[in-house]
Amino acid sequence: MDENINEEVKKETVKRTVTMQGRPMALAGDELKPGTPAPDFKVTDNDMLPMKFSRTYGGKVAVVIAVPSLDTPVCDLETRRFNKEAEALGPDVGVLVVSMDLPFAQKRWCGAAGVKAVRTFSDYQKADFGKTWGVLIKDLRLLARAVFIVDKDGIVKYAQIVPEVTKEPNYDEVLTALRALV
């Protein structure tokens, strides 16, 4: 009996973290692991309209990318890279980038960067995506850098939370996992 109590205490005290410039930052929400159903979430599109993940991306393979802010060098590079990759994926694959940037800023950034194959969404209102997908950096109210791949049946097939927020994800690993599904 004592072992079970100790395990429960350990679960509560173990916190998931990422680092930002080496500084540990706690993540809110549970870790999203491959093999689990992708939680639904609501975010705001660039025209200030609500978007529900299941309604927009249900039945498609979806690459769900979380970034802290499009107006930072690493997020800019990452989103441009995935935009280039998305151009060749076809209509059965949706690539979306979620950040806490305001929809106006996202729309401006996409226009200036020429990003059209990737859709950007804002989690600024309720951090619904960040909490349900376990990538909300509590103290900063920003999203950790992460990439998830969800299959046509809504099951998470791949998950990568980048340990250091200022680093890019492992693109080769993401693209290999994606190619296995399409």
MDAnalysis code that builds the backbone (N, CA, C; Angstrom):
import MDAnalysis as mda
import numpy as np

u = mda.Universe.empty(546, n_residues=182, atom_resindex=np.repeat(np.arange(182), 3), trajectory=True)
u.add_TopologyAttr("name", ["N", "CA", "C"] * 182)
u.add_TopologyAttr("resid", np.arange(1, 183))
u.add_TopologyAttr("resname", ["MET", "ASP", "GLU", "ASN", "ILE", "ASN", "GLU", "GLU", "VAL", "LYS", "LYS", "GLU", "THR", "VAL", "LYS", "ARG", "THR", "VAL", "THR", "MET", "GLN", "GLY", "ARG", "PRO", "MET", "ALA", "LEU", "ALA", "GLY", "ASP", "GLU", "LEU", "LYS", "PRO", "GLY", "THR", "PRO", "ALA", "PRO", "ASP", "PHE", "LYS", "VAL", "THR", "ASP", "ASN", "ASP", "MET", "LEU", "PRO", "MET", "LYS", "PHE", "SER", "ARG", "THR", "TYR", "GLY", "GLY", "LYS", "VAL", "ALA", "VAL", "VAL", "ILE", "ALA", "VAL", "PRO", "SER", "LEU", "ASP", "THR", "PRO", "VAL", "CYS", "ASP", "LEU", "GLU", "THR", "ARG", "ARG", "PHE", "ASN", "LYS", "GLU", "ALA", "GLU", "ALA", "LEU", "GLY", "PRO", "ASP", "VAL", "GLY", "VAL", "LEU", "VAL", "VAL", "SER", "MET", "ASP", "LEU", "PRO", "PHE", "ALA", "GLN", "LYS", "ARG", "TRP", "CYS", "GLY", "ALA", "ALA", "GLY", "VAL", "LYS", "ALA", "VAL", "ARG", "THR", "PHE", "SER", "ASP", "TYR", "GLN", "LYS", "ALA", "ASP", "PHE", "GLY", "LYS", "THR", "TRP", "GLY", "VAL", "LEU", "ILE", "LYS", "ASP", "LEU", "ARG", "LEU", "LEU", "ALA", "ARG", "ALA", "VAL", "PHE", "ILE", "VAL", "ASP", "LYS", "ASP", "GLY", "ILE", "VAL", "LYS", "TYR", "ALA", "GLN", "ILE", "VAL", "PRO", "GLU", "VAL", "THR", "LYS", "GLU", "PRO", "ASN", "TYR", "ASP", "GLU", "VAL", "LEU", "THR", "ALA", "LEU", "ARG", "ALA", "LEU", "VAL"])
u.atoms.positions = np.array([
    [0.823, -1.202, 0.000],
    [0.000, 0.000, 0.000],
    [0.861, 1.257, 0.000],
    [1.905, 1.301, 0.823],
    [2.784, 2.466, 0.885],
    [3.453, 2.746, -0.454],
    [3.761, 1.680, -1.214],
    [4.383, 1.868, -2.529],
    [3.464, 2.641, -3.462],
    [2.174, 2.324, -3.446],
    [1.214, 3.020, -4.296],
    [1.121, 4.495, -3.932],
    [1.113, 4.793, -2.650],
    [1.064, 6.185, -2.195],
    [2.326, 6.918, -2.646],
    [3.484, 6.283, -2.487],
    [4.735, 6.910, -2.925],
    [4.745, 7.177, -4.422],
    [4.204, 6.263, -5.216],
    [4.145, 6.456, -6.675],
    [3.256, 7.653, -7.018],
    [2.134, 7.779, -6.318],
    [1.236, 8.912, -6.560],
    [1.920, 10.236, -6.216],
    [2.642, 10.265, -5.117],
    [3.367, 11.473, -4.721],
    [4.419, 11.811, -5.765],
    [5.135, 10.803, -6.247],
    [6.151, 11.031, -7.277],
    [5.530, 11.623, -8.533],
    [4.371, 11.087, -8.949],
    [3.700, 11.592, -10.157],
    [3.347, 13.072, -10.003],
    [2.893, 13.435, -8.803],
    [2.496, 14.821, -8.582],
    [3.699, 15.760, -8.533],
    [4.832, 15.290, -8.019],
    [5.965, 16.181, -7.857],
    [6.858, 16.256, -9.098],
    [6.769, 15.272, -9.993],
    [7.567, 15.308, -11.216],
    [6.904, 16.287, -12.173],
    [7.629, 17.315, -12.512],
    [7.088, 18.329, -13.412],
    [7.797, 18.236, -14.749],
    [7.030, 18.403, -15.778],
    [7.622, 18.414, -17.117],
    [8.163, 19.812, -17.378],
    [9.349, 19.872, -17.938],
    [9.961, 21.165, -18.202],
    [10.627, 21.182, -19.576],
    [10.848, 22.377, -20.050],
    [11.742, 22.673, -21.159],
    [12.676, 23.747, -20.629],
    [13.692, 24.074, -21.388],
    [14.538, 25.190, -20.983],
    [14.438, 26.303, -22.015],
    [14.640, 27.508, -21.537],
    [14.731, 28.674, -22.409],
    [16.038, 29.357, -22.055],
    [16.980, 29.286, -22.989],
    [18.336, 29.775, -22.762],
    [18.916, 29.155, -21.487],
    [18.658, 27.847, -21.335],
    [19.194, 27.100, -20.213],
    [18.388, 27.164, -18.926],
    [17.403, 28.041, -18.863],
    [16.586, 28.212, -17.661],
    [15.380, 27.269, -17.694],
    [15.202, 26.393, -16.697],
    [14.059, 25.472, -16.695],
    [12.726, 26.217, -16.608],
    [11.773, 25.744, -17.410],
    [10.440, 26.334, -17.439],
    [9.421, 25.196, -17.381],
    [8.477, 25.272, -16.452],
    [7.469, 24.221, -16.269],
    [6.411, 24.275, -17.361],
    [5.986, 23.101, -17.790],
    [4.915, 22.987, -18.780],
    [3.603, 22.637, -18.085],
    [2.519, 23.224, -18.546],
    [1.190, 22.909, -18.022],
    [0.594, 21.784, -18.856],
    [-0.224, 20.992, -18.242],
    [-0.910, 19.923, -18.952],
    [-0.118, 18.628, -18.953],
    [-0.778, 17.593, -19.422],
    [-0.155, 16.272, -19.477],
    [0.600, 16.091, -20.777],
    [1.592, 15.225, -20.724],
    [2.372, 14.908, -21.920],
    [1.495, 14.144, -22.908],
    [1.545, 14.549, -24.156],
    [0.790, 13.903, -25.221],
    [1.712, 12.893, -25.893],
    [1.351, 11.635, -25.812],
    [2.224, 10.572, -26.304],
    [1.654, 9.918, -27.556],
    [2.539, 9.413, -28.419],
    [2.077, 8.665, -29.591],
    [1.201, 7.481, -29.169],
    [0.164, 7.256, -29.966],
    [-0.771, 6.172, -29.687],
    [-2.027, 6.629, -28.987],
    [-2.040, 7.880, -28.522],
    [-3.222, 8.402, -27.838],
    [-4.055, 9.247, -28.796],
    [-5.356, 9.345, -28.558],
    [-6.181, 10.211, -29.393],
    [-5.754, 11.674, -29.241],
    [-5.733, 12.391, -30.344],
    [-5.384, 13.810, -30.314],
    [-6.524, 14.587, -29.652],
    [-6.233, 15.323, -28.585],
    [-7.286, 16.105, -27.947],
    [-7.773, 17.227, -28.876],
    [-9.046, 17.478, -28.828],
    [-9.587, 18.579, -29.623],
    [-9.218, 19.895, -28.942],
    [-9.167, 20.956, -29.715],
    [-8.876, 22.268, -29.151],
    [-9.483, 23.339, -30.038],
    [-9.654, 24.522, -29.437],
    [-10.163, 25.683, -30.171],
    [-9.102, 26.772, -30.137],
    [-8.850, 27.366, -31.289],
    [-7.929, 28.489, -31.424],
    [-8.586, 29.517, -32.337],
    [-7.881, 30.595, -32.623],
    [-8.411, 31.667, -33.459],
    [-7.592, 31.760, -34.732],
    [-8.289, 31.869, -35.879],
    [-7.553, 31.981, -37.138],
    [-7.156, 33.435, -37.398],
    [-6.493, 33.681, -38.498],
    [-5.961, 35.012, -38.795],
    [-7.036, 36.060, -39.085],
    [-8.277, 35.609, -39.288],
    [-9.383, 36.539, -39.502],
    [-10.256, 36.678, -38.254],
    [-9.699, 36.266, -37.100],
    [-10.371, 36.361, -35.805],
    [-11.571, 35.423, -35.682],
    [-11.581, 34.355, -36.467],
    [-12.656, 33.370, -36.398],
    [-12.175, 32.150, -35.611],
    [-13.106, 31.519, -34.883],
    [-12.698, 30.333, -34.129],
    [-12.421, 29.154, -35.062],
    [-11.464, 28.322, -34.676],
    [-11.159, 27.102, -35.416],
    [-11.115, 25.960, -34.424],
    [-11.884, 24.922, -34.711],
    [-11.876, 23.721, -33.889],
    [-11.098, 22.664, -34.663],
    [-10.089, 22.106, -34.030],
    [-9.181, 21.167, -34.688],
    [-9.926, 20.013, -35.361],
    [-10.811, 19.342, -34.648],
    [-11.498, 18.172, -35.193],
    [-12.346, 18.511, -36.414],
    [-12.927, 19.674, -36.420],
    [-13.790, 20.071, -37.528],
    [-12.966, 20.437, -38.765],
    [-11.823, 21.054, -38.570],
    [-11.013, 21.539, -39.682],
    [-10.053, 20.481, -40.220],
    [-9.497, 19.663, -39.330],
    [-8.457, 18.716, -39.746],
    [-8.856, 17.252, -39.594],
    [-10.076, 16.975, -39.181],
    [-10.535, 15.594, -39.059],
    [-10.493, 14.898, -40.414],
    [-9.995, 13.659, -40.450],
    [-9.913, 12.908, -41.697],
    [-8.673, 13.182, -42.522],
    [-7.824, 14.070, -42.041],
    [-6.559, 14.380, -42.715],
    [-5.408, 14.014, -41.806],
    [-4.262, 13.784, -42.403],
    [-3.044, 13.720, -41.607],
    [-2.718, 15.174, -41.272],
    [-2.440, 15.448, -40.011],
    [-2.157, 16.822, -39.593],
    [-0.788, 16.895, -38.920],
    [-0.015, 17.885, -39.331],
    [1.235, 18.206, -38.663],
    [0.931, 19.438, -37.825],
    [0.977, 19.269, -36.517],
    [0.623, 20.337, -35.582],
    [1.922, 20.833, -34.952],
    [2.222, 22.097, -35.219],
    [3.485, 22.687, -34.780],
    [3.181, 23.786, -33.763],
    [3.854, 23.728, -32.632],
    [3.727, 24.779, -31.618],
    [5.023, 25.573, -31.594],
    [4.890, 26.890, -31.607],
    [6.057, 27.781, -31.515],
    [5.746, 28.900, -30.531],
    [6.785, 29.469, -29.889],
    [6.544, 30.574, -28.958],
    [6.028, 31.837, -29.659],
    [6.709, 32.287, -30.731],
    [6.296, 33.502, -31.432],
    [6.904, 33.538, -32.826],
    [6.069, 33.780, -33.829],
    [6.546, 33.843, -35.212],
    [7.566, 34.958, -35.430],
    [7.543, 35.953, -34.577],
    [8.447, 37.099, -34.714],
    [9.809, 36.876, -34.063],
    [10.191, 35.625, -33.863],
    [11.525, 35.325, -33.347],
    [12.289, 34.559, -34.423],
    [13.608, 34.660, -34.436],
    [14.390, 34.043, -35.519],
    [14.172, 32.537, -35.691],
    [14.143, 31.774, -34.612],
    [14.006, 30.321, -34.733],
    [12.600, 29.946, -35.210],
    [11.575, 30.590, -34.677],
    [10.202, 30.313, -35.104],
    [10.009, 30.693, -36.569],
    [10.606, 31.800, -36.969],
    [10.560, 32.244, -38.355],
    [11.174, 31.174, -39.262],
    [12.373, 30.719, -38.935],
    [13.047, 29.680, -39.726],
    [12.234, 28.394, -39.777],
    [11.760, 27.974, -38.640],
    [11.003, 26.718, -38.551],
    [9.725, 26.777, -39.386],
    [8.972, 27.842, -39.250],
    [7.703, 27.951, -39.974],
    [7.945, 28.046, -41.478],
    [8.956, 28.789, -41.884],
    [9.297, 28.846, -43.311],
    [9.713, 27.468, -43.829],
    [10.481, 26.724, -43.038],
    [10.919, 25.388, -43.452],
    [9.716, 24.467, -43.622],
    [8.805, 24.461, -42.648],
    [7.627, 23.606, -42.764],
    [6.700, 24.074, -43.887],
    [6.661, 25.361, -44.166],
    [5.877, 25.857, -45.294],
    [6.419, 25.276, -46.600],
    [7.725, 25.269, -46.743],
    [8.356, 24.712, -47.946],
    [8.037, 23.219, -48.068],
    [8.147, 22.489, -46.972],
    [7.838, 21.055, -46.978],
    [6.355, 20.822, -47.278],
    [5.482, 21.656, -46.737],
    [4.035, 21.485, -46.898],
    [3.593, 21.653, -48.347],
    [4.306, 22.469, -49.107],
    [3.938, 22.695, -50.506],
    [3.905, 21.399, -51.302],
    [4.704, 20.406, -50.922],
    [4.791, 19.151, -51.661],
    [3.931, 18.028, -51.075],
    [3.223, 18.286, -49.994],
    [2.518, 17.206, -49.296],
    [1.151, 16.851, -49.870],
    [0.500, 17.745, -50.556],
    [-0.811, 17.460, -51.129],
    [-1.958, 17.798, -50.199],
    [-3.182, 17.671, -50.717],
    [-4.372, 18.122, -49.990],
    [-4.796, 17.237, -48.814],
    [-4.260, 16.029, -48.708],
    [-4.652, 15.149, -47.610],
    [-3.827, 15.357, -46.338],
    [-2.909, 16.333, -46.393],
    [-2.085, 16.658, -45.235],
    [-2.269, 18.137, -44.911],
    [-2.589, 18.423, -43.660],
    [-2.701, 19.803, -43.215],
    [-1.562, 20.124, -42.271],
    [-0.948, 21.273, -42.483],
    [0.145, 21.709, -41.608],
    [-0.296, 23.001, -40.938],
    [-0.321, 22.988, -39.612],
    [-0.740, 24.179, -38.892],
    [0.276, 24.534, -37.823],
    [0.457, 25.827, -37.651],
    [1.367, 26.362, -36.644],
    [0.526, 27.139, -35.645],
    [0.708, 26.822, -34.371],
    [-0.032, 27.498, -33.312],
    [0.965, 28.252, -32.439],
    [0.637, 29.512, -32.151],
    [1.453, 30.325, -31.243],
    [0.523, 31.197, -30.410],
    [1.105, 31.947, -29.503],
    [0.330, 32.896, -28.707],
    [0.275, 34.281, -29.365],
    [0.911, 34.414, -30.525],
    [0.854, 35.694, -31.236],
    [-0.600, 36.057, -31.522],
    [-0.888, 37.337, -31.540],
    [-2.231, 37.773, -31.904],
    [-2.483, 37.442, -33.372],
    [-3.730, 37.147, -33.733],
    [-4.043, 36.820, -35.125],
    [-3.582, 37.897, -36.109],
    [-3.652, 39.159, -35.718],
    [-3.219, 40.250, -36.605],
    [-1.730, 40.119, -36.926],
    [-0.943, 39.821, -35.904],
    [0.498, 39.668, -36.077],
    [0.802, 38.442, -36.935],
    [0.067, 37.371, -36.729],
    [0.272, 36.173, -37.542],
    [-0.027, 36.457, -39.017],
    [-1.120, 37.141, -39.260],
    [-1.509, 37.462, -40.642],
    [-0.448, 38.344, -41.302],
    [0.040, 39.333, -40.576],
    [1.084, 40.207, -41.097],
    [2.346, 39.417, -41.394],
    [2.743, 38.553, -40.443],
    [3.963, 37.765, -40.615],
    [3.839, 36.842, -41.830],
    [2.723, 36.152, -41.961],
    [2.523, 35.237, -43.100],
    [2.601, 35.989, -44.426],
    [1.997, 37.162, -44.489],
    [2.053, 37.968, -45.707],
    [3.475, 38.387, -46.034],
    [4.207, 38.852, -45.039],
    [5.589, 39.302, -45.256],
    [6.514, 38.136, -45.601],
    [6.245, 36.955, -45.040],
    [7.107, 35.786, -45.263],
    [6.690, 34.973, -46.486],
    [5.526, 35.284, -47.053],
    [5.043, 34.518, -48.199],
    [4.608, 33.107, -47.827],
    [4.180, 32.924, -46.595],
    [3.761, 31.607, -46.115],
    [2.298, 31.386, -46.488],
    [2.068, 30.363, -47.330],
    [0.710, 30.064, -47.785],
    [0.317, 28.602, -47.607],
    [1.290, 27.699, -47.553],
    [0.989, 26.268, -47.447],
    [0.733, 25.829, -46.010],
    [1.171, 26.640, -45.059],
    [0.967, 26.388, -43.637],
    [-0.064, 27.392, -43.143],
    [-0.985, 26.932, -42.304],
    [-1.947, 27.860, -41.705],
    [-1.520, 28.148, -40.275],
    [-1.633, 29.399, -39.874],
    [-1.272, 29.789, -38.512],
    [-2.538, 30.080, -37.708],
    [-2.476, 29.719, -36.430],
    [-3.590, 29.919, -35.515],
    [-3.061, 30.456, -34.191],
    [-3.906, 31.238, -33.523],
    [-3.527, 31.852, -32.255],
    [-4.236, 31.181, -31.084],
    [-3.471, 30.937, -30.045],
    [-3.985, 30.336, -28.813],
    [-4.085, 31.393, -27.708],
    [-4.090, 32.668, -28.108],
    [-3.968, 33.774, -27.155],
    [-5.128, 33.904, -26.178],
    [-6.322, 33.487, -26.561],
    [-7.472, 33.746, -25.701],
    [-7.495, 32.898, -24.429],
    [-7.500, 31.578, -24.587],
    [-7.654, 30.705, -23.412],
    [-6.526, 29.706, -23.248],
    [-5.551, 29.724, -24.139],
    [-4.448, 28.750, -24.115],
    [-4.990, 27.323, -24.140],
    [-6.097, 27.124, -24.843],
    [-6.750, 25.821, -24.909],
    [-5.822, 24.769, -25.525],
    [-5.198, 25.105, -26.629],
    [-4.259, 24.176, -27.262],
    [-3.081, 23.887, -26.331],
    [-2.465, 24.930, -25.815],
    [-1.285, 24.767, -24.958],
    [-1.541, 23.866, -23.765],
    [-2.690, 24.028, -23.136],
    [-3.024, 23.216, -21.960],
    [-3.351, 21.773, -22.353],
    [-4.204, 21.599, -23.370],
    [-4.653, 20.247, -23.706],
    [-3.565, 19.412, -24.384],
    [-2.617, 20.071, -25.035],
    [-1.538, 19.330, -25.699],
    [-0.252, 19.347, -24.867],
    [-0.293, 19.940, -23.676],
    [0.821, 19.886, -22.737],
    [2.041, 20.684, -23.132],
    [1.843, 21.800, -23.848],
    [2.994, 22.596, -24.305],
    [2.955, 24.051, -23.839],
    [2.097, 24.364, -22.899],
    [2.023, 25.737, -22.389],
    [3.118, 25.950, -21.346],
    [3.981, 26.923, -21.592],
    [4.999, 27.291, -20.611],
    [4.295, 28.182, -19.589],
    [4.095, 27.648, -18.390],
    [3.274, 28.303, -17.364],
    [3.683, 29.750, -17.085],
    [4.945, 29.952, -16.733],
    [5.382, 31.277, -16.282],
    [5.366, 32.339, -17.371],
    [5.545, 31.939, -18.605],
    [5.625, 32.917, -19.698],
    [4.331, 33.045, -20.495],
    [3.434, 32.081, -20.315],
    [2.210, 31.986, -21.119],
    [2.536, 32.026, -22.617],
    [3.561, 31.255, -22.952],
    [3.951, 31.020, -24.341],
    [3.905, 29.518, -24.566],
    [3.943, 29.115, -25.826],
    [3.978, 27.698, -26.141],
    [5.421, 27.233, -26.280],
    [5.680, 26.032, -25.825],
    [6.985, 25.408, -26.035],
    [7.079, 25.028, -27.514],
    [8.286, 24.837, -27.990],
    [8.481, 24.398, -29.370],
    [8.214, 22.895, -29.436],
    [7.268, 22.503, -30.284],
    [6.889, 21.092, -30.381],
    [6.323, 20.801, -31.762],
    [6.397, 19.531, -32.147],
    [5.809, 19.069, -33.405],
    [5.085, 17.754, -33.121],
    [3.848, 17.673, -33.585],
    [3.040, 16.461, -33.447],
    [2.530, 16.077, -34.828],
    [2.373, 14.786, -35.037],
    [1.740, 14.306, -36.261],
    [0.543, 13.467, -35.837],
    [-0.610, 13.789, -36.426],
    [-1.862, 13.103, -36.120],
    [-2.324, 12.410, -37.398],
    [-2.696, 11.134, -37.295],
    [-3.125, 10.407, -38.495],
    [-4.574, 10.732, -38.848],
    [-5.066, 10.165, -39.946],
    [-6.418, 10.432, -40.434],
    [-7.498, 10.019, -39.445],
    [-7.155, 9.094, -38.546],
    [-8.118, 8.626, -37.554],
    [-8.061, 9.423, -36.246],
    [-7.237, 10.468, -36.213],
    [-7.157, 11.316, -35.031],
    [-6.257, 10.781, -33.934],
    [-5.329, 9.900, -34.280],
    [-4.405, 9.336, -33.298],
    [-3.041, 10.002, -33.451],
    [-2.459, 10.407, -32.338],
    [-1.121, 10.998, -32.361],
    [-0.140, 9.887, -32.732],
    [0.604, 10.100, -33.793],
    [1.574, 9.110, -34.259],
    [3.011, 9.527, -33.965],
    [3.209, 10.805, -33.686],
    [4.562, 11.320, -33.456],
    [4.461, 12.533, -32.546],
    [5.402, 12.657, -31.625],
    [5.443, 13.820, -30.732],
    [6.900, 14.169, -30.434],
    [7.230, 15.429, -30.646],
    [8.571, 15.928, -30.327],
    [8.429, 17.266, -29.603],
    [8.791, 17.300, -28.337],
    [8.870, 18.565, -27.624],
    [10.355, 18.887, -27.564],
    [10.734, 20.005, -28.156],
    [12.143, 20.378, -28.220],
    [12.583, 20.801, -26.821],
    [13.609, 20.148, -26.272],
    [14.009, 20.424, -24.882],
    [14.434, 21.871, -24.620],
    [15.118, 22.495, -25.571],
    [15.555, 23.894, -25.443],
    [14.747, 24.712, -26.443],
    [13.921, 25.599, -25.937],
    [12.985, 26.366, -26.759],
    [13.678, 27.177, -27.863],
    [14.914, 27.583, -27.637],
    [15.607, 28.410, -28.631],
    [16.264, 27.579, -29.741],
    [16.042, 26.265, -29.744],
    [16.598, 25.377, -30.772],
    [15.498, 24.914, -31.725],
    [15.890, 24.567, -32.952],
    [14.945, 24.048, -33.935],
    [14.646, 22.575, -33.663],
    [13.501, 22.115, -34.152],
    [13.194, 20.690, -33.997],
    [14.069, 19.849, -34.921],
    [14.022, 18.547, -34.746],
    [14.732, 17.620, -35.617],
    [13.849, 17.405, -36.848],
    [14.092, 18.181, -37.896],
    [13.267, 18.126, -39.104],
    [13.294, 16.755, -39.754],
    [14.461, 16.144, -39.849],
    [14.576, 14.837, -40.504],
    [13.696, 13.802, -39.820],
    [13.692, 13.821, -38.494],
    [12.877, 12.877, -37.737],
    [11.388, 13.112, -38.003],
    [10.976, 14.371, -38.015],
    [9.576, 14.714, -38.270],
    [9.181, 14.260, -39.672],
    [9.994, 14.582, -40.662],
    [9.657, 14.263, -42.050],
    [9.658, 12.755, -42.304],
    [10.531, 12.026, -41.647],
    [10.540, 10.568, -41.768],
    [9.238, 9.987, -41.203],
    [8.828, 10.468, -40.039],
    [7.575, 10.000, -39.428],
    [6.379, 10.362, -40.301],
    [6.391, 11.539, -40.894],
    [5.296, 11.977, -41.754],
    [5.220, 11.137, -43.019],
    [6.356, 10.891, -43.647],
    [6.375, 10.092, -44.882],
    [5.860, 8.670, -44.645],
    [6.023, 8.165, -43.444],
    [5.526, 6.820, -43.132],
    [3.999, 6.777, -43.124],
    [3.350, 7.932, -42.985],
    [1.881, 8.003, -42.934],
    [1.235, 8.381, -44.255],
    [1.975, 9.018, -45.145],
    [1.356, 9.488, -46.405],
    [1.907, 8.800, -47.622],
])
